[in-house]
Amino acid sequence: MNDPQHESRQRASKQSTLVSVLVNVLLSCMQLGIGLFAQSAALIADAIHSFSDLISDAVVLVANHHSSKAPDRNHPYGHLRFETAATLAIGAILIAVGLGMVWGAAQRLWTNPTGSTVHLIALPMALGALIAKEALFRYMLRVANRVNSTMLVANAWHARSDAASSLVVAIGIGANLLGFGFADALAALLVGLMIVRMGWRFSIGAFHDLTDRAVEPETTQAILETILATPGVLGAHDLKTRRLGDMIWVEVDLEMNGQLTIEAGHAIAVDARKRVMNAFPVLDVMTHFDPVAAPHEPLPHPPSAVTYPPR
């Protein structure tokens, strides 16, 4: 697939993911070491969360590699849904990690409800992690929006969930240092619940895309209006859309003057296809011609040259 936009998306995905890997390796090692020294369950939970990011980053890198492959005999529509599958995998990882953290924190609260005071060094570590993760989120989301990648958006919001969890950890550690011994374990439990919620959102969205859910009604309506604005198209029906990764697959029946020649009808369909693919992230538009009576409709002349947009 020699689409420059797709290649740009692949490069941006690889670069932003490698930055995420570097940040998470450094943070997780520091959080785990200081969390064990300070005896902070919340900081250790945040370190485990950071380690889970490394797993999701690996999933993104693998999906990024496979989704860039050209269509083949077994995948005639290409490999773009590897990105959707990666998003589903990231969601599943988040749910599993979050449930494990909730279980561990609940056990600590049950066995030691009063808790114990953590070391003071845990607080600056939590605040430093909060700043680093928020900066990583903003960087990754900017890249994801620039290349219009849902997989990168999912990974960026994973980083934001890290920042939110670090905020909860910092508050819990601060409360613990102020004399509320249970606050550290409670913060760990809240972090786990936040991770489960985020993972569910990613998983259910990716699941629907893998089961051919249509794109948003607003996008569908905009595609229909673009088609109807094509000269020679008298109407359109049975418009169907589905996602292939970050791209959209469109099928539509075009209504045209029944007196048109095959050549003229084909030219109109090509023009409609080109307009849609230039205006939206559409991989292809499959059309069917339906002749309709239009006695007062002038017969358009086919263009001298028909050019197909790059795929």
C-alpha positions as CSV (number, residue, x, y, z in Angstrom):
1,M,0.0,0.0,0.0
2,N,1.9,3.1,-1.3
3,D,-0.4,5.7,0.1
4,P,1.7,8.6,1.4
5,Q,-0.9,9.4,4.1
6,H,-0.8,5.8,5.3
7,E,3.0,5.7,5.3
8,S,3.0,8.9,7.3
9,R,0.7,7.3,9.9
10,Q,3.0,4.4,10.2
11,R,6.0,6.5,10.8
12,A,4.2,8.7,13.4
13,S,2.9,5.6,15.1
14,K,6.3,4.0,15.4
15,Q,8.0,7.2,16.6
16,S,5.4,8.1,19.2
17,T,5.2,4.5,20.5
18,L,9.0,4.3,20.9
19,V,8.9,7.6,22.9
20,S,6.2,6.0,25.1
21,V,8.3,2.9,25.6
22,L,11.3,4.9,26.7
23,V,9.3,7.0,29.2
24,N,7.5,4.0,30.6
25,V,10.7,2.0,31.1
26,L,12.2,4.8,33.1
27,L,9.1,5.6,35.1
28,S,8.2,2.0,36.0
29,C,11.7,1.2,37.2
30,M,11.8,4.3,39.3
31,Q,8.3,3.9,40.7
32,L,8.8,0.2,41.6
33,G,12.1,0.8,43.3
34,I,10.9,3.8,45.3
35,G,7.5,2.2,46.0
36,L,9.2,-0.9,47.5
37,F,11.5,1.3,49.6
38,A,8.8,3.6,50.7
39,Q,6.3,0.7,51.3
40,S,3.7,2.4,49.2
41,A,1.1,0.1,47.6
42,A,-0.3,3.0,45.5
43,L,3.2,3.7,44.0
44,I,3.8,0.0,43.3
45,A,0.3,-0.2,41.7
46,D,1.2,2.8,39.5
47,A,4.5,1.1,38.5
48,I,2.6,-2.0,37.5
49,H,0.3,0.2,35.4
50,S,3.4,1.7,33.7
51,F,4.7,-1.8,33.0
52,S,1.3,-2.6,31.4
53,D,2.0,0.3,29.0
54,L,5.0,-1.5,27.8
55,I,2.8,-4.5,26.8
56,S,0.3,-2.2,25.0
57,D,3.2,-0.4,23.3
58,A,4.5,-3.8,22.0
59,V,1.0,-4.6,20.7
60,V,0.8,-1.3,18.9
61,L,4.2,-1.8,17.3
62,V,3.3,-5.3,16.0
63,A,-0.1,-4.0,14.7
64,N,1.6,-1.0,13.1
65,H,3.9,-3.4,11.2
66,H,1.2,-5.8,10.0
67,S,-1.4,-3.1,9.2
68,S,0.9,-1.5,6.6
69,K,1.1,-4.7,4.5
70,A,-0.6,-4.6,1.1
71,P,-3.6,-6.7,0.4
72,D,-2.9,-10.4,-0.4
73,R,-4.9,-13.5,-1.2
74,N,-6.0,-14.2,2.3
75,H,-6.6,-10.5,3.1
76,P,-8.0,-8.9,-0.1
77,Y,-9.2,-5.8,1.8
78,G,-5.8,-5.3,3.3
79,H,-4.6,-5.6,6.9
80,L,-6.0,-2.3,8.4
81,R,-8.1,-4.1,11.0
82,F,-4.9,-5.2,12.7
83,E,-5.1,-1.7,14.3
84,T,-8.6,-2.4,15.5
85,A,-7.5,-5.7,16.9
86,A,-4.6,-3.9,18.7
87,T,-7.1,-1.5,20.3
88,L,-9.1,-4.5,21.5
89,A,-6.0,-6.1,22.9
90,I,-5.0,-2.9,24.7
91,G,-8.4,-2.7,26.3
92,A,-8.2,-6.3,27.4
93,I,-4.8,-5.7,29.0
94,L,-6.1,-2.7,30.8
95,I,-9.1,-4.6,32.2
96,A,-6.9,-7.5,33.4
97,V,-4.3,-5.2,35.0
98,G,-7.0,-3.1,36.6
99,L,-8.9,-6.1,38.1
100,G,-5.7,-7.4,39.6
101,M,-4.9,-4.1,41.2
102,V,-8.4,-3.8,42.6
103,W,-8.2,-7.3,44.1
104,G,-4.8,-6.6,45.7
105,A,-5.8,-3.2,47.1
106,A,-9.1,-4.7,48.5
107,Q,-7.1,-7.4,50.3
108,R,-4.8,-4.8,51.9
109,L,-7.8,-2.7,53.1
110,W,-9.4,-5.8,54.5
111,T,-6.4,-7.2,56.3
112,N,-5.0,-3.9,57.5
113,P,-7.8,-1.2,57.5
114,T,-5.7,1.4,59.4
115,G,-2.7,1.0,57.1
116,S,0.8,2.3,57.7
117,T,2.6,5.5,57.0
118,V,4.7,5.5,53.8
119,H,8.1,7.1,53.4
120,L,8.1,10.8,52.4
121,I,10.1,10.1,49.2
122,A,7.0,8.5,47.7
123,L,5.3,11.8,47.2
124,P,7.8,13.6,44.9
125,M,8.0,10.4,42.9
126,A,4.3,10.3,42.4
127,L,4.2,14.0,41.4
128,G,7.1,13.5,39.0
129,A,5.3,10.6,37.4
130,L,2.2,12.7,37.1
131,I,4.0,15.4,35.2
132,A,5.8,13.0,32.9
133,K,2.7,11.0,32.0
134,E,0.6,14.1,31.3
135,A,3.3,15.4,29.0
136,L,3.4,12.0,27.3
137,F,-0.3,12.0,26.8
138,R,-0.4,15.5,25.2
139,Y,2.4,14.5,22.9
140,M,0.8,11.2,21.8
141,L,-2.6,12.7,21.3
142,R,-1.2,15.5,19.2
143,V,0.4,12.9,16.9
144,A,-2.7,10.7,16.9
145,N,-4.9,13.6,15.8
146,R,-2.4,14.8,13.2
147,V,-2.4,11.4,11.4
148,N,-6.0,10.5,12.3
149,S,-5.2,7.1,14.0
150,T,-7.8,5.6,16.4
151,M,-5.1,3.1,17.6
152,L,-2.8,5.9,18.6
153,V,-5.7,7.8,20.2
154,A,-6.3,4.7,22.3
155,N,-2.7,4.5,23.3
156,A,-2.6,8.2,24.1
157,W,-5.6,7.9,26.4
158,H,-3.9,5.0,28.0
159,A,-1.1,7.4,28.9
160,R,-3.8,9.9,30.2
161,S,-5.2,7.1,32.4
162,D,-1.7,6.8,33.7
163,A,-1.6,10.5,34.5
164,A,-4.9,10.3,36.2
165,S,-3.8,7.3,38.2
166,S,-0.6,9.1,39.2
167,L,-2.8,12.1,40.4
168,V,-4.8,9.7,42.6
169,V,-1.6,8.1,43.9
170,A,-0.2,11.5,44.8
171,I,-3.3,12.4,46.6
172,G,-3.4,9.1,48.4
173,I,0.2,9.3,49.5
174,G,-0.3,12.9,50.6
175,A,-3.3,11.9,52.7
176,N,-1.3,8.9,54.1
177,L,1.5,11.3,55.2
178,L,-1.1,13.5,56.9
179,G,-2.2,10.6,59.1
180,F,-4.8,8.7,57.1
181,G,-3.0,5.4,56.9
182,F,-5.6,3.7,54.7
183,A,-5.4,6.3,52.0
184,D,-2.4,4.7,50.2
185,A,-4.2,1.3,49.7
186,L,-7.5,3.2,48.8
187,A,-5.6,5.1,46.1
188,A,-4.3,1.8,44.7
189,L,-7.9,0.5,44.6
190,L,-9.2,3.6,42.8
191,V,-6.4,3.4,40.3
192,G,-7.4,-0.1,39.5
193,L,-11.0,0.9,38.9
194,M,-10.0,3.7,36.6
195,I,-7.9,1.3,34.5
196,V,-10.8,-1.2,34.3
197,R,-13.2,1.6,33.1
198,M,-10.8,2.8,30.4
199,G,-10.1,-0.7,29.2
200,W,-13.8,-1.4,28.9
201,R,-14.3,1.7,26.7
202,F,-11.5,0.6,24.3
203,S,-12.6,-3.0,24.2
204,I,-16.3,-2.3,23.4
205,G,-15.5,0.2,20.8
206,A,-13.0,-2.0,19.0
207,F,-15.4,-5.0,19.3
208,H,-18.1,-3.0,17.5
209,D,-15.7,-2.0,14.7
210,L,-14.7,-5.6,14.2
211,T,-18.3,-6.6,13.9
212,D,-18.9,-4.1,11.0
213,R,-20.6,-1.3,12.9
214,A,-21.4,1.7,10.7
215,V,-19.5,5.0,11.1
216,E,-21.1,7.8,13.0
217,P,-24.5,9.1,11.5
218,E,-22.9,12.5,11.0
219,T,-20.2,11.1,8.8
220,T,-22.6,8.9,6.9
221,Q,-24.8,11.9,6.2
222,A,-21.8,13.9,5.0
223,I,-20.8,11.1,2.7
224,L,-24.3,10.9,1.3
225,E,-24.4,14.6,0.7
226,T,-21.1,14.5,-1.1
227,I,-22.4,11.7,-3.4
228,L,-25.6,13.6,-4.1
229,A,-23.7,16.7,-5.1
230,T,-22.0,14.8,-7.9
231,P,-23.3,16.0,-11.3
232,G,-25.4,13.3,-12.9
233,V,-26.3,11.6,-9.6
234,L,-30.1,11.9,-9.3
235,G,-30.3,10.0,-6.0
236,A,-28.7,7.4,-3.8
237,H,-29.9,4.6,-1.5
238,D,-28.6,1.6,0.4
239,L,-25.6,3.5,1.6
240,K,-23.5,1.2,3.8
241,T,-20.3,2.0,5.8
242,R,-18.0,0.0,7.9
243,R,-14.5,0.6,9.4
244,L,-11.3,-1.0,8.3
245,G,-8.8,0.2,10.8
246,D,-8.9,4.0,10.6
247,M,-10.3,3.9,7.1
248,I,-14.0,3.6,5.9
249,W,-15.4,1.2,3.4
250,V,-18.4,2.5,1.5
251,E,-21.1,0.8,-0.6
252,V,-23.9,2.7,-2.3
253,D,-26.5,2.4,-5.1
254,L,-26.5,5.4,-7.4
255,E,-29.6,6.5,-9.2
256,M,-28.9,7.9,-12.7
257,N,-30.8,8.8,-15.9
258,G,-31.7,5.5,-17.5
259,Q,-30.9,7.0,-20.9
260,L,-27.2,7.3,-20.2
261,T,-24.7,5.2,-22.0
262,I,-22.6,2.8,-19.9
263,E,-19.6,5.0,-20.5
264,A,-21.3,8.1,-19.2
265,G,-22.7,6.3,-16.1
266,H,-19.3,4.8,-15.3
267,A,-17.8,8.3,-15.5
268,I,-20.3,9.7,-13.1
269,A,-19.7,6.9,-10.6
270,V,-16.0,7.4,-10.8
271,D,-16.5,11.1,-10.2
272,A,-18.7,10.4,-7.1
273,R,-16.1,7.9,-5.8
274,K,-13.3,10.4,-6.3
275,R,-15.2,13.2,-4.4
276,V,-15.9,11.0,-1.4
277,M,-12.3,9.6,-1.2
278,N,-10.9,13.1,-1.4
279,A,-13.1,14.4,1.3
280,F,-13.1,11.6,3.8
281,P,-10.7,8.8,5.1
282,V,-12.4,6.3,2.7
283,L,-10.5,3.3,1.4
284,D,-12.9,2.6,-1.4
285,V,-16.4,3.2,-2.7
286,M,-18.3,0.3,-4.3
287,T,-21.1,1.5,-6.5
288,H,-24.1,0.0,-8.3
289,F,-26.1,1.8,-11.0
290,D,-29.9,2.1,-10.8
291,P,-31.5,3.6,-13.9
292,V,-34.4,6.0,-13.1
293,A,-36.7,8.0,-15.3
294,A,-35.5,11.5,-15.8
295,P,-36.9,12.9,-19.1
296,H,-36.0,16.5,-18.4
297,E,-32.5,15.7,-17.1
298,P,-29.8,16.7,-19.6
299,L,-27.4,13.9,-20.5
300,P,-23.9,14.8,-19.2
301,H,-21.0,14.2,-21.4
302,P,-18.3,11.9,-19.9
303,P,-15.0,13.6,-19.1
304,S,-12.2,13.1,-21.6
305,A,-10.0,11.4,-19.1
306,V,-11.0,9.4,-16.0
307,T,-8.4,9.3,-13.2
308,Y,-8.8,7.1,-10.1
309,P,-7.6,8.4,-6.8
310,P,-4.7,6.6,-5.2
311,R,-5.5,3.7,-2.9
